[in-house]
Amino acid sequence: MDTVLLVDDDRPVLTAGEQTLELAGFSVVACATGEQALELLDRARPAVVVTDLRMPGIDGMELLARLRAHDPELPVVLVTGHGDVAMAVRAIREGAYDFVEKPAPPEMLADVVRRAAERRRLVLENRRLRDELADANSRAIIGRTPAIERLRQTIAAVADTDADVLLWGETGTGKELVARALHAQGRRRERPFVALNCGAMPETIFESELFGHEAGAFTGAAKRRIGRIEHASGGTLFLDEIESMPLTLQVKILRTLQERAVEPLGSNELVPVDLRVVAATKVDLKQAAADGRFRQDLFYRLNVVVVPLPPLRDRRDDIPLLFRHFVQLACGRYNREPPALEGGRLDRLMAHDWPGNVRELRNVADRFVLGLGLLDGDVPHQDGGALTLPERVDMFEKTVIEAELNRHAGNVAKTIEALGLPRKTFYDKLKRHGLVRAEYEG
């Protein structure tokens, strides 16, 4: 049963409204003042607030403002006298759900409250789904070691703020996964998450790609193009491999971070942007700045919230859990039963140094499911039977594509040129083999 918080300083009107709403199937908490309504708000947890506009002390307009500060999506219905209609319309512009004039016919009041309660149910359901999505993203960071627990705690502490974040970790430690978790658990979760790999972008188009351009800004710029930064406005901009950004562009990105505005190529106008920046690096940016390979002022601008990502060798107790997770995913992709993992092979996994970190472990899990052994030197197991010729061809094809992606750091143009494949065929094969191009960048 939905609860309605009913507020009116006129006792007979308050009693009549309480009876009307209870007969309509609502649970009603009646208050004679705005002050009392605010005191009961957290305890009553109303689906709808119905309040008189003119009251001594906290009136309906001030109560509306305070309720919206508490929860901007809580429906507030105003009850007004005939002369207050203009004020009620202004209140709706400021966030009120609706208003009814005194004396309000019982069926009209009940209908307005019923619609407001339905809206509240939809809002709460959307919140629940968003929370579940954020929780799912948090669970995607798999592990139980203290290092991973600390990482989860850090994400939870900073996700719902607008603080820019610098992720620091070796290749394959899951920097983009953490960036997406920060986005999914934050207030910007329903806005764009825009990822850009600074190491995979040719310098000749980097500035246009990042900042956009006006029509005629350079040869071939036939129309205006919105850059990645402007496209990310309202959401999160993820700058991976930021140490690879050309020094000349680091000045412009620094200005963007300071002023939260971009100046597209060929324009003299600054375009305001509202975004959160998550940058990622695999090098020590402080040392890079000292060596002149990275701007010192940009380093200190980014060095606010620094989140280190532990390498897999520092969280070895997570290896069995991660490996079983990746084996289950691979079994689903290849339609195979999970093979048995003998103790000796598990010991080899635990002893390996994992220079490629979690990404390397996932590839090992794929090979294991396909019967190709674990690490170099392993004898392929026969639990799933001998591979058929099509399976062997598929495995060879996947290996070749992976090798070219690695060789060209995930650059699509160079990879498809080396493979001699049309772009559409290349993407079809990536999907078929479960390959994610972004994971080979850098």
N, C-alpha and C positions, 0 to 999 in steps of 0.2 A: 504494500500500500504506500503510495507517494505521500510525503509530508509537505504541507503548505504552512509557511510562516506568515501569519496574518497580523498586520500592524495597523491600528487605528485608535486615536485618542477618544473617539466618541463611543462610549460603552454600548449603547443600543445597536449602533451600526456594526460594531465588532461582534456582538453576539449573533446578529442576523447573518453576517457573513460566515461566521463559524458554522452555524447550522446549515447554511446553503452548501458549503463545501463538504461537510461531513455526509450530508444526504447524497452528494455526488460521488462519494466513495473515497474521499481523501481523509488522511489524518491531519488534524489542524492543531498548530501551536499558536495561541492567541497572545498578542502583546499590546499594551496600551501606549508604549513609547518606542521611539527608535533606539534609545539607549538599551532598553530591555531586549529588543530584537537582536542587537549586536552581541549581548551577553549570552543569548540562547543559541546563537548561530551554529557554533561547533557542536553543541549537544544535540540540537534538533536535526541537523544535516538535511535541510529542506530541499525538495526538488524545485519548488517555486516560492518566491516571496511576493506577497500581495500587500501593498502599503498605501495608506492615505498620503496625499501630497502635502496638505497643510496640517502640520502638527507642531506643538511647542517643543522647544529643544531641538533635537535632530529631526528636521523635516524630511519629506519624501525625497527631495533632490539630494540632500546630503547623505541620506541613507543609501540611495542608489550609488553615489560615488564610493562610499565605503564598501558596499557589497561588491562592486566591480573591482575594487582594489584587492578584495579577499579572493574573489573568483570571477573573472571577467565573463565567464559563460553561464553564470547562474541567472535564470530568467527572473526578471523583476517586473511585476504588473502594477501600474499606478492607478489609484482610484481618485478621480478628480471631480471637483465641482464644475459647473458649466463655465464659469469665468476663468478656469485654469487650463482650458484645452490647449491654448497656445504654449503654455509652459510644459504641458504633457508631451506635445509634439517635439519640443526642444529636448525633453528628456529621452525620447526615443532615439533622436539623433545621437545622444550621448550614451546609448547602450541599453535603455529600457526595452523590455520585450513588447509590451503593449500597454494600453490604458483603457479604462472603462469610466463612464460618467456616472455620477451619483444622481439619483438612486439607481444602482445597477440592477437590472432584472436578474433574478437568480440564475435562469438558464444561460444568460449571456456571460455572467461571471464564471459559472462552471465550465462553459465551453472554452473561454479564454485560458483558464487555468489548466484545463485538460490538454489543450494544444501546447502550452508551455511545458507541462510535465513530460509530454511525449518528446519534445525537443531536448529536454534535459536527459531523458533516457538515452537518446541517440548520442549526445555529447559524452556521457559516461561510458557508453559502449565503445566509442571511438578512442577514448582515453585508455580503456582496458586493452584494446587491440594494439595501440601504440606502445603501451607498457610491455605487452607480451613480445612485440617486435624488438624492443630495446633489450629485453631479457634474453631473447634468442640470440641477438648479436653479442651479448655479453657471454653467453654460454659457448659461442663459437670460438672464444679464446679458451681452448681446452687445456686443462692442467690442474694439478692440485699442490704443486710445490710452493713454498713460501714466495719465490720470485714471481710466480704467476698470480698468486693471491694479492701481492702488493700491486701488481699491474692492474688487476681488476679494481682494487680500492682507489687507485689513482684515477682511473677512468671515471669511476662513480663520483669522485670528488670534483672533477673539473668539467665533466661532460655538459652539465646544464648551465655553464657560464659562457661568456663570450671571449674568454681569455684565449689568445693564440697559443698554440702548442708546438713544440719541437720534439719529434720522435727521433731517437738515436739508437741505431742497432745495425748489426751486420746484415748482409744480403740474405734474404730468406727467413728472417725472424718474424715477419708478419706485420710490417709497418702499415701497409694499407688496411689490413684487417683491423688494427687498432684505430686508425683514422676513421674508418666506417663505424666502429663501435662508439667513438666519441660523438659522431654525427647522429647516430640512431638513438642515443640516450639523451641527447640535448634538446633544447627548445626549438632548434632549427630542423628537426627530423623530417618535417613535411616539405621542406624546401630542397633545392638541388644539392647534391654532393658532386662536385666537379673535380676530377682528378687529372693532373698534368704531370707527366714525367719529364723533368727538365733535362735529363741526359739523353732522351730519345728524340728531342725536338731539334731539327736543323736550325742553326742560328739565323739563317736568312729569313725564316718565317716566324721566329720565336716571338718577336715584339708584336706582330700583327695578331698572332694566335692568342697571346696573353691579354693585350690591351684593346684589340679590335682596330678597325680603320673606317674612315669615311670614304665615300665614293670619290674616285679620282686621287686618292692619297698617293698612289704609286701606279706604275704601269700594270694593267690587269685588274685593278681594283674597280670593277664596274659598278658595284653597289656597296652600301654600308654593311659592315659585318660587326656583330657584337662579339667581343673577345671573351675568353674564358672567365676573366675576373668579373665582368659585368653579368655574364650568364649565371655566375654563382651567387649573385646578390640575394640576400635573404637566407642563404644556406652556408655551405662549407666549401672552401677552396683547398684542395689537397695538392701540395707541391712536393712531389717525390724527387729524390736525388737533387735537392736544392743546391748542393755544392757544385753541380754541373752547370748552373745558370751562368751565362756570360756576365763578366764584370760590368759591362756597359748597361746591362738590363737590371743589374742588382740595384743601381741607383734609382731606377723608376719603380721597382717593386718596393723599395724602402719608402719612397714618397707615398705610394699607394697605402702601405700599412700605416703610415703616420696620419694621413689625411682622410683615409677611407674614401678615396675618389680616384678615378682613372681618366686619363686624357688619351682618347683614341688617336691613332696616326691620322694626320691631316686635319685635326680639329684643334681649336683654341679653347674649347669648353671642357671644364671638368665635369665628369659624370659621377655623382655620389653613389657609393656602393655600401651596402650593409652586409658584411660577411664575417665569417670566422676563418682564420687561416691555420691550417695544420701543415707544417713542413716536416719533411723526413730526410735524414741523411745517414750515410754509412761511414762517414769520416768524422774526425774531431774538428768541428768548425772553428774552435778557438785556435787550434794549431794552424788550420788552413788560413785563418785571418792573420796570424802572426807571420805566416810565410808569404802573404800577399796574394793568396789564391782565392780569398773570399773577403768581401768588404767587412771591416771590423764593425762599422756602425750598424750594418744589417745583422751581423751576428748578435750584437747586444740587443737589437730590437726583437729578435726571435728568442733570445735566451731568457724568457720569462718563466714559462712552464716547460721544463725539460723532462721527457719521459723516456728513460732508458729501457730498451727491450732486451731481455736476457737471451744469449745464444743457447742453443739446444744442449751444448755440452755442460752448461751451468744448471740445467734442470733435467738431469738424466732420469730422475724418477718419473717424469712425465712421458718418457719414450714409449713404454708399453701401452699406455692409455691412448696416446696420439696414434701409434701404429695401428692399433685395433680399429680406431675411428677411420683412418684412411683405408684400411683393408675393407671395411664395410662399404665405404663409398665406391671403391674400385669394384667390388663384387656386384654392386648395383649397376655400374656402367657396363661391365663386361658380361653380366648375366652368369656369374660363376658362384659356386659355393665357396665359403671361406675355407682355405686350406689350414691344416694344423700347423702350429708354430712350436717346434720342439725347443726344449730348454736351451740347448746349445746355440741355436740360432738367435734366441732372445738375448743370450749373453753377448753374442757378437754385436747385436744392435746397441746394447748398453755400453759396450767398450769402444764403439766407433766414435771418432771425433766430430763428425757431422759438420764439415766446413760449409756445406750448403744449407745447414740448419733445417727448419721444418719443411721447406720446399724439397730438399733432398730426401727427407724421410718419406714424404708423400710419393715421390717417384719410386722409391724402393718398395713401398707398399703395392704400387701398381705392378711392378715386375714380379713381385711375390705371388700376387693373385693370378697372373698370367703364366705361372709355372717357370719363371726364368731365374729363380734363385733370389737371394737377398743382395748381399754386397759382392763386389768383384771377387771371383774365385769360388763362389758357391756353385754347387751342382744343382741344376734346375730340378725341382721336385716333380713328381709324377702323379700327385694326388688328383689332379683334375684330368688326367689322361693326356696323351700326346696332342700337341697342337695340330690343327688341320692346316692345310696350305693357305686358305684365306686368312686364318688367324695369324700365321707366320708373316704373311704379306702385310697385314694390318700393323703388326708389331714393328716390322721393319720400317713401314711408312711413318709411324709415330716417332720412331727413333730418329729418322732423318729430319723430320720437321722440327723436333725438339733441338737437334744439333744446330740447325740453321737459326732457330729463334735465339738460342744461346749465343751463337757466333755474332749475330747482328743486334744483340741486346733488345730483342722484341720489336725492332723496327720493321713494320709491315712491308714497306716498299722494297727494302733491301732483301727481305726474306723471300717474298714472292718472286723477285727477280732471280735469286739464286736457285729457287726450286723450279722456276719456269711454269708457274701456275697462275691462272686468272685469279683475281682478287676474291670473287665469289666462291670459287672452288676451294681456295685456301681457307676461307672462313668456315665453309661446310666441313672441311677435314678437321679443323680445330674443334668444332662442336662434336663431331663423331668420336674423336679420340679423347675428349674431355680435357683439352688443353686450354689454358687461359693465357692469352698473349701478354697481358700486363705483368704476369709473374716472371717474365723473362727480361723485363726492362732493367737496364743497369747491370 
